[in-house]
Amino acid sequence: MASVATENANPNDREHLKLLTIFYYIFAALDLFGLLVIGTQAVVMGTLFASMDHMPKMKGHETSAPPDIFPFISGILAAYAVIIGIVMVCHLITARSLSTRTNYTFCIVIGAVTCLSFPLGTILGVFTIIILIRPSVKSLFGVTST
């Protein structure tokens, strides 16, 4: 059945899926860059807060910064890093699924979620959904059109 679906497919569909695969890999690389930026922020902030004990004190205060601010900001950065890491893995899985023509529903869902990442993710997500809802592309994934 897969060979029949491949024969009936529009030649542009394979090219569009290949482009989507490349763009999802690029988007995952951008996610990795975001993780590196967050890691750099955490290191710089940790160094800054560690050296605050050596800074001049403000009048009427024992320390120059609230003592609980670093763990709070670190927690926010860690949560943000976890979210970006999960999204990055989802983009990698989507890229792989598009290239192997598997996990059709997962690709649609990640395309919709990617739309939330404005502006590049919105463009990628919209084109993902537009391409994946074509009946000829559904047949490449082995999904029956309804």
Backbone torsions as a table, in degrees:
resi	resn	phi	psi	omega
1	MET	NA	-33.7	-179.0
2	ALA	-63.8	-36.0	-179.8
3	SER	-69.4	-34.3	176.7
4	VAL	-65.9	-42.1	179.0
5	ALA	-64.7	-37.7	179.8
6	THR	-68.4	-37.3	179.5
7	GLU	-68.6	-34.5	-177.9
8	ASN	-83.0	-7.7	-175.3
9	ALA	-74.1	148.8	174.0
10	ASN	-69.0	133.6	-179.7
11	PRO	-59.2	-28.8	178.8
12	ASN	-70.0	-25.1	-178.6
13	ASP	-61.2	-44.5	179.5
14	ARG	-62.5	-40.8	179.0
15	GLU	-66.3	-41.0	178.7
16	HIS	-65.0	-41.5	177.6
17	LEU	-65.6	-36.2	177.3
18	LYS	-64.7	-42.8	177.6
19	LEU	-64.3	-42.2	177.4
20	LEU	-60.4	-40.7	178.3
21	THR	-59.3	-46.9	179.8
22	ILE	-61.6	-44.7	-178.2
23	PHE	-66.3	-34.3	176.6
24	TYR	-69.5	-35.9	174.6
25	TYR	-65.0	-40.7	177.3
26	ILE	-63.7	-41.8	179.8
27	PHE	-64.5	-36.9	176.4
28	ALA	-65.2	-35.8	176.3
29	ALA	-66.0	-37.4	175.6
30	LEU	-65.4	-36.6	175.6
31	ASP	-62.5	-42.0	177.9
32	LEU	-62.6	-40.3	176.5
33	PHE	-60.7	-40.7	176.8
34	GLY	-60.7	-39.7	176.8
35	LEU	-63.9	-39.1	178.2
36	LEU	-65.3	-38.0	177.6
37	VAL	-64.1	-43.9	178.9
38	ILE	-64.0	-41.0	177.5
39	GLY	-62.2	-41.6	177.5
40	THR	-63.8	-42.3	177.0
41	GLN	-59.0	-43.9	-178.2
42	ALA	-64.0	-41.2	179.8
43	VAL	-66.0	-46.3	-179.8
44	VAL	-63.5	-43.7	-178.9
45	MET	-65.9	-40.6	177.7
46	GLY	-62.2	-41.7	177.7
47	THR	-64.5	-41.8	179.9
48	LEU	-63.2	-47.9	-178.1
49	PHE	-70.8	-29.6	176.9
50	ALA	-69.4	-30.8	-179.5
51	SER	-89.0	-0.5	-177.9
52	MET	-69.1	-23.0	177.7
53	ASP	-65.5	-23.9	-178.7
54	HIS	-92.5	-4.4	-179.5
55	MET	-83.3	158.8	178.6
56	PRO	-62.9	142.4	-179.3
57	LYS	-81.1	149.0	175.7
58	MET	-81.0	152.3	-179.6
59	LYS	-61.3	131.3	177.4
60	GLY	81.1	2.8	-179.5
61	HIS	-126.3	144.9	178.6
62	GLU	-78.9	-33.7	179.6
63	THR	-123.1	164.6	-178.4
64	SER	-92.2	-5.2	177.5
65	ALA	-144.7	149.2	176.3
66	PRO	-60.2	136.1	-173.8
67	PRO	-68.0	-22.9	-175.9
68	ASP	-95.0	3.8	-175.5
69	ILE	-73.8	-37.8	-177.9
70	PHE	-65.2	-47.4	177.4
71	PRO	-61.8	-34.6	179.2
72	PHE	-65.1	-49.4	180.0
73	ILE	-67.1	-36.9	177.1
74	SER	-63.1	-39.0	177.3
75	GLY	-63.7	-41.1	177.7
76	ILE	-65.1	-44.7	178.7
77	LEU	-63.3	-39.9	179.2
78	ALA	-65.2	-42.6	178.4
79	ALA	-63.1	-42.4	178.8
80	TYR	-63.8	-40.6	178.9
81	ALA	-64.8	-39.5	178.1
82	VAL	-63.8	-43.8	179.2
83	ILE	-62.4	-45.8	178.9
84	ILE	-63.5	-38.9	177.9
85	GLY	-62.6	-42.0	178.4
86	ILE	-64.8	-43.7	179.1
87	VAL	-63.6	-39.2	178.9
88	MET	-62.0	-44.8	178.5
89	VAL	-62.9	-40.5	177.8
90	CYS	-63.1	-38.5	177.4
91	HIS	-66.8	-37.8	177.1
92	LEU	-66.3	-42.2	178.1
93	ILE	-64.2	-40.3	178.9
94	THR	-63.7	-43.8	178.7
95	ALA	-60.1	-44.5	179.3
96	ARG	-66.0	-40.6	-179.9
97	SER	-66.5	-37.1	177.4
98	LEU	-65.8	-36.9	-179.3
99	SER	-73.8	-30.6	-179.9
100	THR	-97.8	-1.9	179.3
101	ARG	59.1	48.1	177.1
102	THR	-128.3	171.0	175.8
103	ASN	54.6	52.9	-176.9
104	TYR	-56.5	-49.3	-177.9
105	THR	-63.6	-41.2	178.0
106	PHE	-59.6	-42.4	180.0
107	CYS	-63.9	-39.8	178.0
108	ILE	-63.9	-45.7	-178.0
109	VAL	-63.9	-45.6	179.8
110	ILE	-67.0	-34.1	173.8
111	GLY	-59.9	-42.0	178.6
112	ALA	-67.7	-42.1	179.1
113	VAL	-66.7	-36.1	179.4
114	THR	-63.7	-26.7	177.6
115	CYS	-59.1	-23.3	-179.7
116	LEU	-73.1	-15.9	-177.9
117	SER	-92.2	86.8	-173.8
118	PHE	-78.7	142.0	-1.5
119	PRO	-96.5	-28.2	-175.4
120	LEU	-66.5	-41.0	179.9
121	GLY	-65.3	-34.0	178.3
122	THR	-63.6	-45.1	179.3
123	ILE	-63.7	-47.7	-179.0
124	LEU	-63.2	-43.8	-179.3
125	GLY	-64.4	-42.8	-179.9
126	VAL	-64.5	-45.5	179.0
127	PHE	-65.8	-34.3	176.4
128	THR	-60.7	-47.9	-178.8
129	ILE	-65.6	-43.6	-179.8
130	ILE	-59.6	-43.8	-178.4
131	ILE	-71.4	-41.7	-174.8
132	LEU	-73.9	-20.3	-179.7
133	ILE	-85.3	-3.8	176.0
134	ARG	-65.5	136.9	178.3
135	PRO	-59.2	-36.3	-180.0
136	SER	-67.4	-33.6	177.6
137	VAL	-74.0	-39.0	176.5
138	LYS	-57.4	-40.0	179.5
139	SER	-66.3	-31.3	175.8
140	LEU	-65.3	-33.4	177.9
141	PHE	-83.2	-7.0	-178.5
142	GLY	80.1	19.7	179.8
143	VAL	-96.1	133.9	177.5
144	THR	-79.5	135.2	179.1
145	SER	-76.0	139.5	178.6
146	THR	-116.6	NA	NA
